[in-house]
């Protein structure tokens, strides 16, 4: 069972790294925009690629923190069914594991698709059609990394649920409810 703990800690560390990378990406977005403002305002020129760079950074900051967001409970979950089966803990765990398996399957398909794109872009040397010439596997690869971290975090969560290390709690009850 120590392996489950190690995998969960590794997933947590990768998720935090993805979150930190996304935070750095947000700072870089602000820096690129400010640079563009200064260049246009004071020097009547431009980087001529700020929109491209900001677009790639937005994609990275959207995908890289998915694992961290999931680990922190920030991913929206529809608990219509789960909220009704809290009185049966084993059934709740079973339903939770089915949801984890479905999520892993969907993420697996996305990862497979993105991997195909990244490997094709890398092997064929695709670059952006702009003056920056950024290799296209880099922005696509950051999205792939975010999906992979998310998949691993969901997998670790599923291991935690299956082993009893991850609490499966009911949504907080409405405080206005009587009784």
C-alpha atoms as an extended CHARMM CRD file, in Angstrom:
* protein
*
       179  EXT
         1         1  UNK       CA              0.0000000000        0.0000000000        0.0000000000  PROA      1               0.0000000000
         2         2  UNK       CA              3.0120000000        2.2980000000        0.2560000000  PROA      2               0.0000000000
         3         3  UNK       CA              3.0030000000        2.4680000000       -3.5500000000  PROA      3               0.0000000000
         4         4  UNK       CA             -0.4260000000        4.1180000000       -3.5140000000  PROA      4               0.0000000000
         5         5  UNK       CA              0.8640000000        6.7540000000       -1.0920000000  PROA      5               0.0000000000
         6         6  UNK       CA              3.9170000000        7.3860000000       -3.2710000000  PROA      6               0.0000000000
         7         7  UNK       CA              1.7700000000        7.7200000000       -6.4050000000  PROA      7               0.0000000000
         8         8  UNK       CA             -0.6130000000       10.0870000000       -4.6380000000  PROA      8               0.0000000000
         9         9  UNK       CA              2.2830000000       12.2660000000       -3.4300000000  PROA      9               0.0000000000
        10        10  UNK       CA              3.8060000000       12.2660000000       -6.9260000000  PROA      10              0.0000000000
        11        11  UNK       CA              0.4610000000       13.2460000000       -8.4500000000  PROA      11              0.0000000000
        12        12  UNK       CA              0.1520000000       16.0440000000       -5.9120000000  PROA      12              0.0000000000
        13        13  UNK       CA              3.6760000000       17.2990000000       -6.6690000000  PROA      13              0.0000000000
        14        14  UNK       CA              3.0310000000       17.2570000000      -10.4300000000  PROA      14              0.0000000000
        15        15  UNK       CA             -0.2860000000       19.0310000000       -9.9230000000  PROA      15              0.0000000000
        16        16  UNK       CA              1.3870000000       21.7440000000       -7.8670000000  PROA      16              0.0000000000
        17        17  UNK       CA              4.0870000000       22.0920000000      -10.5330000000  PROA      17              0.0000000000
        18        18  UNK       CA              1.3820000000       22.5050000000      -13.1890000000  PROA      18              0.0000000000
        19        19  UNK       CA             -0.3380000000       25.1310000000      -11.0600000000  PROA      19              0.0000000000
        20        20  UNK       CA              2.9050000000       27.0320000000      -10.5230000000  PROA      20              0.0000000000
        21        21  UNK       CA              3.6830000000       26.8780000000      -14.2570000000  PROA      21              0.0000000000
        22        22  UNK       CA              0.2140000000       28.2830000000      -14.9910000000  PROA      22              0.0000000000
        23        23  UNK       CA              0.7650000000       31.0960000000      -12.4930000000  PROA      23              0.0000000000
        24        24  UNK       CA              4.0670000000       31.9350000000      -14.1780000000  PROA      24              0.0000000000
        25        25  UNK       CA              2.2240000000       31.8560000000      -17.5040000000  PROA      25              0.0000000000
        26        26  UNK       CA             -0.2600000000       34.4280000000      -16.2380000000  PROA      26              0.0000000000
        27        27  UNK       CA              2.6070000000       36.6890000000      -15.1510000000  PROA      27              0.0000000000
        28        28  UNK       CA              4.1860000000       36.2630000000      -18.5950000000  PROA      28              0.0000000000
        29        29  UNK       CA              0.8880000000       37.1690000000      -20.2760000000  PROA      29              0.0000000000
        30        30  UNK       CA              0.7860000000       40.4100000000      -18.2920000000  PROA      30              0.0000000000
        31        31  UNK       CA              4.4460000000       41.1060000000      -19.1040000000  PROA      31              0.0000000000
        32        32  UNK       CA              3.9490000000       40.5740000000      -22.8460000000  PROA      32              0.0000000000
        33        33  UNK       CA              0.8880000000       42.8270000000      -22.8630000000  PROA      33              0.0000000000
        34        34  UNK       CA              2.6910000000       45.5390000000      -20.8880000000  PROA      34              0.0000000000
        35        35  UNK       CA              5.6920000000       45.3060000000      -23.2070000000  PROA      35              0.0000000000
        36        36  UNK       CA              3.4040000000       45.6820000000      -26.1930000000  PROA      36              0.0000000000
        37        37  UNK       CA              1.7300000000       48.7350000000      -24.6270000000  PROA      37              0.0000000000
        38        38  UNK       CA              5.0890000000       50.3890000000      -23.9050000000  PROA      38              0.0000000000
        39        39  UNK       CA              6.4320000000       49.6440000000      -27.3830000000  PROA      39              0.0000000000
        40        40  UNK       CA              3.3470000000       51.0000000000      -29.1230000000  PROA      40              0.0000000000
        41        41  UNK       CA              2.9240000000       54.0280000000      -26.8790000000  PROA      41              0.0000000000
        42        42  UNK       CA              6.4920000000       55.2700000000      -26.6110000000  PROA      42              0.0000000000
        43        43  UNK       CA              8.3090000000       53.7910000000      -29.5910000000  PROA      43              0.0000000000
        44        44  UNK       CA              5.6000000000       53.4500000000      -32.2640000000  PROA      44              0.0000000000
        45        45  UNK       CA              6.5600000000       49.8210000000      -32.8500000000  PROA      45              0.0000000000
        46        46  UNK       CA              5.4360000000       46.3530000000      -31.8180000000  PROA      46              0.0000000000
        47        47  UNK       CA              6.7230000000       42.8800000000      -31.0600000000  PROA      47              0.0000000000
        48        48  UNK       CA              4.5480000000       41.7150000000      -33.9610000000  PROA      48              0.0000000000
        49        49  UNK       CA              3.9290000000       38.4720000000      -32.1480000000  PROA      49              0.0000000000
        50        50  UNK       CA              2.3350000000       39.3710000000      -28.8270000000  PROA      50              0.0000000000
        51        51  UNK       CA             -1.0640000000       38.0230000000      -29.8480000000  PROA      51              0.0000000000
        52        52  UNK       CA              0.5070000000       34.6990000000      -30.7870000000  PROA      52              0.0000000000
        53        53  UNK       CA              2.5260000000       34.4250000000      -27.5710000000  PROA      53              0.0000000000
        54        54  UNK       CA             -0.4370000000       35.4040000000      -25.4070000000  PROA      54              0.0000000000
        55        55  UNK       CA             -2.5930000000       32.8370000000      -27.2110000000  PROA      55              0.0000000000
        56        56  UNK       CA             -0.1110000000       30.0580000000      -26.5050000000  PROA      56              0.0000000000
        57        57  UNK       CA              0.2100000000       31.1430000000      -22.8770000000  PROA      57              0.0000000000
        58        58  UNK       CA             -3.5630000000       31.2280000000      -22.4540000000  PROA      58              0.0000000000
        59        59  UNK       CA             -3.7480000000       27.6500000000      -23.7140000000  PROA      59              0.0000000000
        60        60  UNK       CA             -0.9880000000       26.6040000000      -21.3140000000  PROA      60              0.0000000000
        61        61  UNK       CA             -2.6030000000       28.3650000000      -18.3580000000  PROA      61              0.0000000000
        62        62  UNK       CA             -5.8900000000       26.6780000000      -19.1740000000  PROA      62              0.0000000000
        63        63  UNK       CA             -4.5170000000       23.1330000000      -19.2660000000  PROA      63              0.0000000000
        64        64  UNK       CA             -1.5480000000       23.0090000000      -16.8840000000  PROA      64              0.0000000000
        65        65  UNK       CA             -3.4700000000       23.6780000000      -13.6420000000  PROA      65              0.0000000000
        66        66  UNK       CA             -6.2320000000       21.1040000000      -14.2650000000  PROA      66              0.0000000000
        67        67  UNK       CA             -4.6790000000       18.5240000000      -11.9210000000  PROA      67              0.0000000000
        68        68  UNK       CA             -4.1740000000       21.0910000000       -9.1770000000  PROA      68              0.0000000000
        69        69  UNK       CA             -7.7090000000       22.3930000000       -9.5810000000  PROA      69              0.0000000000
        70        70  UNK       CA             -9.0740000000       18.8550000000       -9.3090000000  PROA      70              0.0000000000
        71        71  UNK       CA             -6.9540000000       18.1040000000       -6.2300000000  PROA      71              0.0000000000
        72        72  UNK       CA             -8.2220000000       21.2640000000       -4.5490000000  PROA      72              0.0000000000
        73        73  UNK       CA            -11.8610000000       20.4880000000       -5.3340000000  PROA      73              0.0000000000
        74        74  UNK       CA            -12.1860000000       23.3070000000       -7.8400000000  PROA      74              0.0000000000
        75        75  UNK       CA            -13.5310000000       21.2080000000      -10.7150000000  PROA      75              0.0000000000
        76        76  UNK       CA            -17.2860000000       21.4310000000      -10.9780000000  PROA      76              0.0000000000
        77        77  UNK       CA            -18.9790000000       18.1420000000      -10.2370000000  PROA      77              0.0000000000
        78        78  UNK       CA            -22.5870000000       17.2550000000      -10.6700000000  PROA      78              0.0000000000
        79        79  UNK       CA            -23.5760000000       15.5470000000       -7.4480000000  PROA      79              0.0000000000
        80        80  UNK       CA            -27.2430000000       14.9890000000       -8.1440000000  PROA      80              0.0000000000
        81        81  UNK       CA            -26.8160000000       11.2330000000       -7.8820000000  PROA      81              0.0000000000
        82        82  UNK       CA            -23.9460000000       11.1320000000       -5.3860000000  PROA      82              0.0000000000
        83        83  UNK       CA            -25.7980000000       13.3470000000       -2.9210000000  PROA      83              0.0000000000
        84        84  UNK       CA            -28.6650000000       10.8580000000       -2.8010000000  PROA      84              0.0000000000
        85        85  UNK       CA            -26.5630000000        7.7610000000       -2.1360000000  PROA      85              0.0000000000
        86        86  UNK       CA            -24.5630000000        9.0590000000        0.8230000000  PROA      86              0.0000000000
        87        87  UNK       CA            -26.4320000000        6.7780000000        3.1740000000  PROA      87              0.0000000000
        88        88  UNK       CA            -24.8470000000        3.7910000000        1.4190000000  PROA      88              0.0000000000
        89        89  UNK       CA            -21.0550000000        4.2860000000        1.6240000000  PROA      89              0.0000000000
        90        90  UNK       CA            -20.1190000000        1.2500000000       -0.4740000000  PROA      90              0.0000000000
        91        91  UNK       CA            -22.4690000000        2.2790000000       -3.2570000000  PROA      91              0.0000000000
        92        92  UNK       CA            -21.0740000000        5.8150000000       -3.0620000000  PROA      92              0.0000000000
        93        93  UNK       CA            -17.5180000000        4.4690000000       -3.4760000000  PROA      93              0.0000000000
        94        94  UNK       CA            -18.6080000000        2.2800000000       -6.3910000000  PROA      94              0.0000000000
        95        95  UNK       CA            -20.2980000000        5.1850000000       -8.1790000000  PROA      95              0.0000000000
        96        96  UNK       CA            -17.2740000000        7.3920000000       -7.4770000000  PROA      96              0.0000000000
        97        97  UNK       CA            -14.9760000000        4.7700000000       -9.0100000000  PROA      97              0.0000000000
        98        98  UNK       CA            -17.2050000000        4.4660000000      -12.0840000000  PROA      98              0.0000000000
        99        99  UNK       CA            -16.9980000000        8.2530000000      -12.4780000000  PROA      99              0.0000000000
       100       100  UNK       CA            -13.2130000000        8.1090000000      -12.0980000000  PROA      100             0.0000000000
       101       101  UNK       CA            -12.9830000000        5.3430000000      -14.7140000000  PROA      101             0.0000000000
       102       102  UNK       CA            -15.1510000000        7.3140000000      -17.1530000000  PROA      102             0.0000000000
       103       103  UNK       CA            -13.0630000000       10.4360000000      -16.6030000000  PROA      103             0.0000000000
       104       104  UNK       CA             -9.8340000000        8.5100000000      -17.1270000000  PROA      104             0.0000000000
       105       105  UNK       CA            -11.2020000000        7.0280000000      -20.3540000000  PROA      105             0.0000000000
       106       106  UNK       CA            -12.2060000000       10.4130000000      -21.7800000000  PROA      106             0.0000000000
       107       107  UNK       CA             -8.9180000000       11.9880000000      -20.7140000000  PROA      107             0.0000000000
       108       108  UNK       CA             -7.0640000000        9.0090000000      -22.1860000000  PROA      108             0.0000000000
       109       109  UNK       CA             -8.6820000000        9.6420000000      -25.5670000000  PROA      109             0.0000000000
       110       110  UNK       CA             -7.7540000000       13.3120000000      -25.4100000000  PROA      110             0.0000000000
       111       111  UNK       CA             -4.1870000000       12.4720000000      -24.4310000000  PROA      111             0.0000000000
       112       112  UNK       CA             -3.9110000000        9.9630000000      -27.2770000000  PROA      112             0.0000000000
       113       113  UNK       CA             -5.1780000000       12.6000000000      -29.7390000000  PROA      113             0.0000000000
       114       114  UNK       CA             -2.8610000000       15.3040000000      -28.4210000000  PROA      114             0.0000000000
       115       115  UNK       CA              0.1030000000       12.9110000000      -28.3970000000  PROA      115             0.0000000000
       116       116  UNK       CA             -0.5150000000       12.1910000000      -32.0690000000  PROA      116             0.0000000000
       117       117  UNK       CA             -0.5500000000       15.9120000000      -32.8220000000  PROA      117             0.0000000000
       118       118  UNK       CA              2.5790000000       16.6710000000      -30.7930000000  PROA      118             0.0000000000
       119       119  UNK       CA              4.5790000000       13.8080000000      -32.2930000000  PROA      119             0.0000000000
       120       120  UNK       CA              3.4710000000       14.7050000000      -35.8250000000  PROA      120             0.0000000000
       121       121  UNK       CA              4.2810000000       18.3980000000      -35.3130000000  PROA      121             0.0000000000
       122       122  UNK       CA              7.6820000000       17.5220000000      -33.8750000000  PROA      122             0.0000000000
       123       123  UNK       CA              8.6540000000       14.9580000000      -36.5010000000  PROA      123             0.0000000000
       124       124  UNK       CA              7.5770000000       17.1640000000      -39.3960000000  PROA      124             0.0000000000
       125       125  UNK       CA              9.0900000000       20.3270000000      -37.9460000000  PROA      125             0.0000000000
       126       126  UNK       CA              5.8690000000       22.3550000000      -38.0060000000  PROA      126             0.0000000000
       127       127  UNK       CA              6.3280000000       25.9530000000      -36.9700000000  PROA      127             0.0000000000
       128       128  UNK       CA              3.8950000000       28.8260000000      -36.6850000000  PROA      128             0.0000000000
       129       129  UNK       CA              3.2060000000       30.6520000000      -39.9060000000  PROA      129             0.0000000000
       130       130  UNK       CA              4.2790000000       33.9280000000      -38.3650000000  PROA      130             0.0000000000
       131       131  UNK       CA              7.6130000000       35.6830000000      -38.0410000000  PROA      131             0.0000000000
       132       132  UNK       CA              8.1990000000       34.0530000000      -34.6340000000  PROA      132             0.0000000000
       133       133  UNK       CA              8.4890000000       30.5750000000      -36.1510000000  PROA      133             0.0000000000
       134       134  UNK       CA              7.6290000000       28.9000000000      -32.8570000000  PROA      134             0.0000000000
       135       135  UNK       CA              7.6680000000       25.0920000000      -33.1680000000  PROA      135             0.0000000000
       136       136  UNK       CA              4.0470000000       24.0360000000      -32.8560000000  PROA      136             0.0000000000
       137       137  UNK       CA              4.8060000000       21.0340000000      -30.6740000000  PROA      137             0.0000000000
       138       138  UNK       CA              5.6770000000       23.4050000000      -27.8180000000  PROA      138             0.0000000000
       139       139  UNK       CA              2.2160000000       24.9580000000      -27.2350000000  PROA      139             0.0000000000
       140       140  UNK       CA              0.4770000000       21.6890000000      -28.0520000000  PROA      140             0.0000000000
       141       141  UNK       CA              2.9120000000       19.8870000000      -25.7550000000  PROA      141             0.0000000000
       142       142  UNK       CA              2.0190000000       22.1430000000      -22.8240000000  PROA      142             0.0000000000
       143       143  UNK       CA             -1.6310000000       21.2710000000      -23.3170000000  PROA      143             0.0000000000
       144       144  UNK       CA             -0.6780000000       17.5770000000      -23.4790000000  PROA      144             0.0000000000
       145       145  UNK       CA              1.3300000000       17.9480000000      -20.2600000000  PROA      145             0.0000000000
       146       146  UNK       CA             -1.6550000000       19.5420000000      -18.5330000000  PROA      146             0.0000000000
       147       147  UNK       CA             -3.9390000000       16.7150000000      -19.6250000000  PROA      147             0.0000000000
       148       148  UNK       CA             -1.4020000000       14.0980000000      -18.5200000000  PROA      148             0.0000000000
       149       149  UNK       CA             -1.0480000000       15.7080000000      -15.0860000000  PROA      149             0.0000000000
       150       150  UNK       CA             -4.8380000000       15.8590000000      -14.7820000000  PROA      150             0.0000000000
       151       151  UNK       CA             -5.1450000000       12.1860000000      -15.7840000000  PROA      151             0.0000000000
       152       152  UNK       CA             -2.5320000000       11.1740000000      -13.2170000000  PROA      152             0.0000000000
       153       153  UNK       CA             -4.2250000000       13.2190000000      -10.4740000000  PROA      153             0.0000000000
       154       154  UNK       CA             -7.6100000000       11.6160000000      -11.2280000000  PROA      154             0.0000000000
       155       155  UNK       CA             -5.9350000000        8.1830000000      -11.2770000000  PROA      155             0.0000000000
       156       156  UNK       CA             -4.3070000000        8.8500000000       -7.8970000000  PROA      156             0.0000000000
       157       157  UNK       CA             -7.6540000000       10.0220000000       -6.5400000000  PROA      157             0.0000000000
       158       158  UNK       CA             -9.2550000000        6.7970000000       -7.7720000000  PROA      158             0.0000000000
       159       159  UNK       CA             -6.5310000000        4.7440000000       -6.0720000000  PROA      159             0.0000000000
       160       160  UNK       CA             -7.1590000000        6.7000000000       -2.8920000000  PROA      160             0.0000000000
       161       161  UNK       CA            -10.9070000000        6.0680000000       -3.0600000000  PROA      161             0.0000000000
       162       162  UNK       CA            -10.4490000000        2.3630000000       -3.8130000000  PROA      162             0.0000000000
       163       163  UNK       CA             -7.9610000000        1.9040000000       -0.9580000000  PROA      163             0.0000000000
       164       164  UNK       CA             -9.9420000000        3.9580000000        1.5420000000  PROA      164             0.0000000000
       165       165  UNK       CA             -7.2190000000        6.6140000000        1.7770000000  PROA      165             0.0000000000
       166       166  UNK       CA             -9.3190000000        9.2640000000        0.0540000000  PROA      166             0.0000000000
       167       167  UNK       CA            -12.4330000000       10.3420000000        1.9060000000  PROA      167             0.0000000000
       168       168  UNK       CA            -15.5450000000       10.3210000000       -0.2190000000  PROA      168             0.0000000000
       169       169  UNK       CA            -17.6750000000       12.9450000000        1.4500000000  PROA      169             0.0000000000
       170       170  UNK       CA            -21.1690000000       14.1530000000        0.8010000000  PROA      170             0.0000000000
       171       171  UNK       CA            -21.7260000000       17.6600000000       -0.4230000000  PROA      171             0.0000000000
       172       172  UNK       CA            -22.4340000000       20.0490000000        2.4010000000  PROA      172             0.0000000000
       173       173  UNK       CA            -26.0960000000       20.0140000000        3.3030000000  PROA      173             0.0000000000
       174       174  UNK       CA            -28.1160000000       23.1570000000        2.8410000000  PROA      174             0.0000000000
       175       175  UNK       CA            -28.0290000000       24.9980000000        6.1660000000  PROA      175             0.0000000000
       176       176  UNK       CA            -31.5800000000       26.2300000000        5.6920000000  PROA      176             0.0000000000
       177       177  UNK       CA            -32.9470000000       22.7030000000        5.6000000000  PROA      177             0.0000000000
       178       178  UNK       CA            -35.0600000000       21.7150000000        8.5860000000  PROA      178             0.0000000000
       179       179  UNK       CA            -34.4710000000       18.5740000000       10.4110000000  PROA      179             0.0000000000
